[in-house]
Structures are given as C-alpha cells and as structure tokens.
C-alpha cells in the first residue's frame, strides 16, 4: 500500500505544489538520443553530485511488468506491481531490479517503447513522483536528474535546468550506434521510425508531456561532441550554483 504521506505529497505535486529545494538539483530533460544520459553522468562526476537516471526507473517498471505478465496499459496491474515494491537499486552505474542486474535488459527497443507507455499512465507517475524526489533530495552533496519532466514536474524549482535536443537523424544515429555496440541487430530506418513514434507519444501525452521548462538552458547537441556539451553544461551549472551560494 502507498503510505498516506506519500499519497498526500503526490496529490499536492500533481496540483503544482513544490516545497523549497534545499539540496542542489540539476535537471536535464530532452527527447531520446539527445545525449542526456551521457551528459548527466559526466556532469554529475565533475560536480561531485549523485546521478539519478529517472528514465531507468520507468524502463525498470516496463521490464518488471513484462516479466510479471502485466500489460503496460493495465493501470490496476501496474498499481499492484508498484504497491508490492519495485525492488530497484542503483549500484554505481548498474541497475539492479529485484536482485538481478538489468542494466542492458532495460535498454532494448521493446522496453524503450514500454517505458514510453507506462510513463504515460497516471498510476505509475503518481507512485514514482515521490520516489524520484526522495532520491534527489537525499543525495549527500546534490543530484543531477535526467528525464523528460524533471524541470517541469519533478523538480520545477531546480536551481539549474537544461533541455538537450538534436536533429531526428543525429539522435537516431546515436541510438543505432549504441544498440549495435551491444550486439543488438537493428535497422537505422526502424530506429528512426521508432524514435519518432516515441517522441509523438512523449510530447502528446496528457500527463507530464515532454517539454522544456521556461527557464531551462537549451542545448542543441547536433554535430557536437558530447564532451564539449558536458563542458558547456558544467560551466553553466557551476556559475549558477556559485551565484546561489553567494546570494
């Protein structure tokens, strides 16, 4: 069962409530293939912050549902699955789901599609909103969270917000290279089509659609080495956090 406190917080967040953010939070949003995960991971290291991959949380829900025989659009089944506890642990850069390493399993095209479906289900977002906030606020020095609604829904008062994007072709090429390196046989044309379908789902869903926060720093990563993107984000984040410390 969801605790009364967690339920109350989820309801207040759904209405736009957000308590003052004390722990330094860096939010990185954007569509698939824009480089969010790579940038977030490297930026967290340079800042000395904890990196929280919220996309991995939704992917893990999709995988747990598939393994448990629960349809991705079955709200009752998903609610029961999450009420029993997801059993998710981040161990350095590995994702552990119910004592099994699923780091690679959650990155397949099928589970990517599943993550897009479950993330649009109100029951899933309600259950996971509190978890994401807890993970961020409990970070010792600060946290970098990447996803699609971090700066708009999860941490609308984050001190630093980025919105990464890139052309459809550039994002599909990155995804294709990533899957190929893992030995997953895919066709670039299929990857592009799947990506565009997911973009449409993510941007048009009623609950927490993909969009940039008004105060987010927009970064187009098309044709730019991600190390260069990390450096730019590091300089921007460092400057903003330093200003806040001096305020």
N, C-alpha and C positions, 0 to 999 in steps of 0.2 A: 504494500500500500504506500501511496505518496504521503509524506508527513503533512500535517495541517500547515506547518510553517512554509514548507516548500510550495504547497499548493497556493497559499496566500501570496507568496512572492511572485510566483508565476503569473497569477492573475493581475498583480499590480504592474509587472513588467509588460504584460500584454496591453495594458492601458497607457503605456508610455512612461511609467514611473521608473526612475533610475536613481539609486542612492549615490551620494557623493563618492567619487572614485579616489581612494587614497593610494592604493598600490599603483605604481606607474604601469600604464597599459598602452601598448602599441597595437592598433588594429590594422590588419591587411586584408582587404577584400578584393574581389575580382572574379572573372569567369575562369573556367578550367583552361589550363595551358598557358596562363599569363605569367607563370613563374612564381606564384605565391608561396608555395611550399619551400622552394629553394631559397628564395629571398628571406622568408620568415626564419628559417633555420639558421642561416648565416648571420642575419641581423641579430637574432637572439644571442648567439655566441659572442658577437662583438660587444653587445650591450651588457652581457652578463645576466641576461634575463632567461626565464623559462619559456620554452617554445611550446605552444598548445595548438595542435593540428585539429581544429574542430571538424574539418572535413572527414578525418579519420574516424571521428565519433559516429557520424552519420553513416559512413561506409560500414562500420562495425555493426550498426543496427541492421543494415540491409543484409549483411552476411549472416548474422545471428538469426534473422527472420528466415532467410532462405534455408539454413541448416535446420531450423526448427519447424519447417513446413508452414510458415506463416506468410500469407500473401503481403506484398509491400503496400497494398492499399486497404488492408484489413485493420481498421482502427482498433477494434476490440482485441484482436490478436496481438497487435503491436503494443497496446497498453498493458496487456497481461505479461508480455515478454519483458517489458521495461520495469513493471512493478516487481518482478522477480529479481531484478538486479542485472545489469548488463555484464558485470564482471570484467570491466575494461581497465587495463593498466598500461600507462606509457612508461616504458623502461628504456631510458636513453632515446634512441631513435627507432626502437622496436615497439610494435603494438601487440599487446597480449590480450586476447579475448578468451575468458574462461580457461585460463592456464594454457592456451595454445597461441603460438606466435602466428599472427595473421597479417603481418606487415605486407607480404606480397599478395596474399589472397584478397585483400580489400582493394587492390589496385587494378583488378581485371575490368575490362569494358562492361561486363554484365553487372558487376557490383557497383560500378560507377553510375550506371543507369538506375540501379536500385536505390542508391544514395539520393539521387535526384527525386525519386518518387517518395521515399519515406520522409525526406526533409520537408516535403510539402504537406505532410499530414499533421494537423493541429495537435493530436495526442502526442506525437513524437517531439514536436518543438516545445510543447509545454513541459514535458518530462526532462528535456535536455537543457533548457534555458538555464535553470538553476545550477545544473552541473557545470556548464561552461563558465558561469560567473564565479562559482566556487573555485574552480581550477585557476582562474585568473587572479582572483583576489587573495588566494592562499599562497601565491608564488612569493618566495622569500625576498627577492630584490625587485621584481617586476615581471611582466609577461608580454610576450608577443603572440597574439592570436591571429590565425588566418582562417578565412572562410568566405562567406558570401553576404553575411548580415552582421558582422562583428561591430562595425562602426555605426550601424543604423538601429540595431535591435539589442544585441547582447551587451555592448558597451558604448552606448551613444555618447557618453561623456569621457571616452578615452582621450588621453592627453595628446596622442598622435594617431592620425588616421591616414592610411594610404589606400588608393584604389588603383590596382595594377590591371592593365589591359594590353592587348596586342591584336594584330590582324587575325582573322579566322585562319588563314593559311599558316601563319607563323605558329599559332597555338596548336594547330593540328600536327604540324611537323614535329614540334617538341614532344607531343603525346605519342606520336608514331615512333619516334626515336627511343622514348622511354620504354614503351612496350616491347619493341624489338630487342633492346638490350636485355630484357628479362626473358627473352625466348618465346614471347607470345606472338604468334603469327597473325598479323593484321594487315589490312589494305589501307593505304593512306586515304583513298576516297571514302572508305567506310568510316574511318576515324573522323574525317571532316564532317560527314553527314551526321554521325552520332553526336558530335560536339555541337553542331548547330541545333539539333533537336533538344539537347540538354540545355543549351543557352535559352531556347524559347521557353522550356518548362520552368527554368530558374527565374527568368525575368517576368513571366506572366502569372506565376502562382499567387494566390490570394494572400497567403501567409508569408511574411518576410521575403518579398521578392528581391532578386539581385539588383542592387542599385548603389551608386556611390553616395556616401554621406555628403551633405552640402559643404562641409569643412574639410573633406578629405583631399590629400595631395594626390593628384592624378599622375600616373607614370605609365607612359606607353613603352612597352618593352620590345616592340617590333624591331628586329635587326640590331638589338643592343645586347652585348654580352651581359649575362646576369651578374657577374662580379661588379660591373660598372653600376648596375641598378642597385646592388647591395650598398655600394659606396655612397651613392646619392641618398638612399634611404637612411643610412647611418648618419650622414652629416645633418640631414633634416631632423631626424629624431633626436640626435644629441643636442642640437641647437634649441629645439623646443623644450626638451626636458630640462636643460640648463636654465632657460628663462623661467620655467615654473619653479625651480629650486630657489631662484633669486627673488621671486615675487613675494 
